[in-house]
Amino acid sequence: MAAMGVPCEHLPIIRNRIRVFGDLVLLWKLWRLIRRTQPEVLLTWTIKPNLYGPIAGRLARVPRIGIVVCGLGRVLLGSGLASWIGWRGLRFSAARCDCVVAQNPDDYESMRQHGVITARTNAIRTAGCGVDLNEFSMEPLPAQPVVLMLGRLLASKGVYEYIEAAAIVRRRRPDVRFELAGLLETGNDAVPEACIQEAAARSDIEYLGFLEDQDLVRAAIRRSCLYVLPSWHEGTPHSTLEAMAMGRPIVTTDVRGCRETVQDGINGHLTPRGDAQALADAILKMLADPERLVVMGAESRKLAETVFDARIVAQTLMQEMHL
């Protein structure tokens, strides 16, 4: 972004938990940054910027403010005190926004039910953040059966199910390679590095580490013939959109955010959340018919072009934020 002439600022955000003092410091630093830069428009993503950004923006007198809810996350989708606090905070912030953006219909409905979206709210839905169809162009499927998953290494991303499904598939099809790439995380939801290394040592998966740039991501997708994301919930998963744009058939879970990326039986298959056996069965079924994989991959590209084009999403946001 710096190379594009976009100034970048860095703020200390602890994603995984609420810290009263730390979050107050974050709010103060957001206010200082916004007051110093004096933007005409403030648009925030992810839970903590969405909670605190509109408050800081109003205090700094930003003319127009929007939030993009790219997935509700474990806290809001859970229960108990943390979920109650999270929803109340999001309602408070959304009431100070000029636009609230949801990335899938399930999240939109949940926000409506919890009072984040009301009759007075200017709320819209987009197809995630979209995908750059030029940067991620159609590529032929390789002859070798390679399955790929990209994502943060969290239990809620379905990493454990992916590893288990890989072991099941490889007992029947030892020629199939399973690649996994993503950033190691910390916190209660994180998959330990030791678990990843043990699966790699058993040859169930090949761990690629964290792919730091788009060239590495494209190369990984190019090597694959099937993209898998067994996530428990998403906004709209960007990695899946990138794989679709490059013509990869998809196996993902039938949950919010993920189900929008697959027309079951057309460009891939949907499986139940948390079911490694069903995931393995779907992978085996698809790999058994290479010609069908090619057809499904073409359908993925078509869906990316007609629904998930980043230019359409960008134009919608630009119009709503009066840019």
Helices and strands as residue ranges (DSSP letters): G 2-4, H 20-37, E 41-45, H 47-59, E 64-69, H 73-77, H 81-94, E 99-102, H 105-113, E 123-125, E 146-150, G 155-157, H 159-172, E 177-181, H 193-201, E 206-209, H 214-223, E 226-229, H 238-245, E 250-253, G 259-261, E 268-271, H 276-287, H 290-306, H 310-320
